[in-house]
Amino acid sequence: MIKENNILEKTLEIAEKGYGTYRWSYDMRSYLPVAGAMKMVQKKEYESIACGGFSAGCDMLLRAIAFTSVRCDLMILQGPWIPVLEEHAETVVSAIREKNIALRIFCGSEDDDCLPMAKQLYEAAKWGKCNVKFTVQENNRHQFPEKMYTILH
């Protein structure tokens, strides 16, 4: 438990201060606590591991997958704000493919900021021959939909 608390403390230490919200920094170290948490889950030897993120949390998951040895079986991204694609799209897609991660991307049709990035990731992953599915959620903005979705692995 001490190790898990240490990861949380490091994550909070690295994060930018927001207005009562949690904000990630888009640097090459803020994702490390996420990778550490994923590594702890991997050590538990579960039959399969699914990781999910919302907004900038998706960026941290993709960075952890791309720049460390951690992996999961399924990655679920909702309203992904993913600036990592600007400079590292090929690295991200290669890691997803090589680690055999099923990628499920969900984004609201009215999410003007994240929809272009979600489409970019989908196209890059599809081109890179990854197991990827993309769902545009009609009449939804930058949020989880009222009616949750079913994910088939």
Backbone torsions as a table, in degrees:
resi	resn	phi	psi	omega
1	MET	NA	-34.2	179.5
2	ILE	-61.2	-42.3	-179.7
3	LYS	-62.0	-43.0	179.7
4	GLU	-64.0	-41.9	178.0
5	ASN	-64.0	-36.6	178.8
6	ASN	-62.5	-41.1	178.4
7	ILE	-63.0	-44.0	178.9
8	LEU	-62.4	-44.1	179.0
9	GLU	-61.1	-43.5	178.9
10	LYS	-63.9	-40.1	179.1
11	THR	-61.9	-46.5	-179.4
12	LEU	-67.4	-33.5	178.7
13	GLU	-65.0	-40.2	-176.5
14	ILE	-77.0	-31.4	-172.5
15	ALA	-64.3	148.1	174.4
16	GLU	-71.5	152.7	176.5
17	LYS	-80.0	129.8	179.3
18	GLY	-115.7	-172.0	178.4
19	TYR	-92.8	73.5	-178.7
20	GLY	72.9	13.6	179.5
21	THR	-126.0	167.9	177.5
22	TYR	-94.7	132.5	179.4
23	ARG	-128.7	135.7	177.2
24	TRP	-90.6	153.7	170.1
25	SER	-97.6	141.0	-178.2
26	TYR	-97.6	68.2	179.5
27	ASP	-123.5	-173.2	-177.3
28	MET	-97.2	31.0	174.5
29	ARG	-142.4	-18.7	-176.8
30	SER	-64.6	-24.3	-179.9
31	TYR	-80.0	-11.8	-174.5
32	LEU	-60.3	-40.6	175.4
33	PRO	-63.5	-33.5	176.6
34	VAL	-64.5	-45.7	177.8
35	ALA	-60.9	-38.9	178.1
36	GLY	-62.9	-41.8	177.9
37	ALA	-65.9	-40.7	178.4
38	MET	-63.7	-38.2	179.5
39	LYS	-64.0	-40.3	178.1
40	MET	-62.8	-40.5	178.9
41	VAL	-65.3	-41.5	178.9
42	GLN	-58.1	-36.8	-177.9
43	LYS	-67.9	-17.7	-179.4
44	LYS	-75.8	-12.1	177.5
45	GLU	58.8	47.6	173.8
46	TYR	-69.1	158.1	178.8
47	GLU	-62.3	-42.3	174.5
48	SER	-150.3	155.6	-176.7
49	ILE	-126.6	127.3	174.8
50	ALA	-113.9	135.7	177.1
51	CYS	-122.4	140.0	179.9
52	GLY	-133.7	152.1	178.7
53	GLY	-144.1	157.3	175.7
54	PHE	-125.4	135.3	175.0
55	SER	57.6	-124.2	-177.2
56	ALA	-69.8	-18.3	174.4
57	GLY	-61.2	-28.9	176.4
58	CYS	-64.1	-39.2	178.9
59	ASP	-62.4	-41.8	-179.7
60	MET	-65.7	-40.0	177.0
61	LEU	-62.9	-45.7	-179.6
62	LEU	-63.7	-39.5	177.4
63	ARG	-64.4	-42.5	179.3
64	ALA	-60.6	-42.8	179.5
65	ILE	-67.1	-42.6	-174.4
66	ALA	-74.9	-35.3	-169.7
67	PHE	-112.4	5.2	175.5
68	THR	-135.7	179.7	-178.9
69	SER	-86.5	-3.7	-176.7
70	VAL	-66.7	156.2	179.2
71	ARG	-149.9	170.0	171.4
72	CYS	-148.6	173.0	-179.8
73	ASP	-91.9	-31.6	-176.7
74	LEU	-138.5	132.8	176.0
75	MET	-121.4	125.4	-177.9
76	ILE	-114.4	119.4	-178.2
77	LEU	-117.4	122.6	178.7
78	GLN	-112.5	123.6	179.3
79	GLY	53.2	54.0	-171.6
80	PRO	-69.8	119.0	170.2
81	TRP	-97.0	103.0	-166.8
82	ILE	-130.6	71.2	178.2
83	PRO	-63.9	-13.9	177.1
84	VAL	-57.1	-26.0	-179.0
85	LEU	-66.5	-25.9	-177.7
86	GLU	-55.0	-43.2	-176.6
87	GLU	-115.1	-13.4	-171.0
88	HIS	-132.4	26.4	-177.3
89	ALA	-56.5	-45.1	-177.9
90	GLU	-64.6	-40.6	178.9
91	THR	-64.3	-42.9	179.5
92	VAL	-61.7	-50.5	-178.1
93	VAL	-63.5	-41.7	178.2
94	SER	-60.1	-42.7	-179.9
95	ALA	-64.9	-42.7	179.0
96	ILE	-61.4	-45.2	-179.4
97	ARG	-66.7	-50.1	-176.5
98	GLU	-64.9	-32.0	179.7
99	LYS	-90.1	2.2	176.6
100	ASN	54.9	50.7	-178.8
101	ILE	-96.2	127.9	173.3
102	ALA	-78.0	127.0	-175.5
103	LEU	-111.8	125.6	177.7
104	ARG	-122.2	119.0	-176.1
105	ILE	-112.6	130.4	177.7
106	PHE	-127.3	135.7	179.1
107	CYS	-153.5	141.8	179.4
108	GLY	-70.2	143.8	179.9
109	SER	-65.3	-21.1	-179.2
110	GLU	-106.7	15.5	177.8
111	ASP	-89.3	82.4	-173.3
112	ASP	-61.6	-29.2	-178.6
113	ASP	-80.5	-43.5	-172.0
114	CYS	-94.3	-24.0	-177.4
115	LEU	-57.7	-43.1	177.7
116	PRO	-61.6	-37.7	179.2
117	MET	-70.8	-37.9	177.5
118	ALA	-62.0	-43.6	177.9
119	LYS	-63.4	-41.0	179.6
120	GLN	-61.8	-45.3	179.2
121	LEU	-63.8	-43.3	179.6
122	TYR	-59.1	-49.2	-178.6
123	GLU	-62.7	-42.5	180.0
124	ALA	-65.6	-42.2	-179.4
125	ALA	-68.7	-39.1	177.4
126	LYS	-63.9	-46.0	178.4
127	TRP	-61.7	-35.4	179.8
128	GLY	-81.8	8.7	176.9
129	LYS	62.4	38.5	175.5
130	CYS	-89.2	159.8	173.7
131	ASN	-81.7	93.8	-173.0
132	VAL	-132.5	141.6	172.8
133	LYS	-133.7	144.1	-177.0
134	PHE	-128.9	128.0	179.0
135	THR	-122.3	122.6	173.2
136	VAL	-93.2	123.0	-177.4
137	GLN	-92.3	109.6	-176.4
138	GLU	-60.7	143.8	177.0
139	ASN	55.5	34.2	179.9
140	ASN	-124.9	140.1	178.1
141	ARG	-101.7	-144.9	-178.1
142	HIS	-85.2	79.5	-176.2
143	GLN	-166.9	171.6	171.1
144	PHE	-78.0	147.5	180.0
145	PRO	-70.9	156.2	177.5
146	GLU	-60.7	-44.9	178.5
147	LYS	-97.6	115.3	-177.8
148	MET	-68.6	161.6	-173.8
149	TYR	-103.9	161.9	174.7
150	THR	-103.4	134.9	-178.6
151	ILE	-114.0	122.0	175.9
152	LEU	-100.1	123.8	-178.4
153	HIS	-80.8	NA	NA
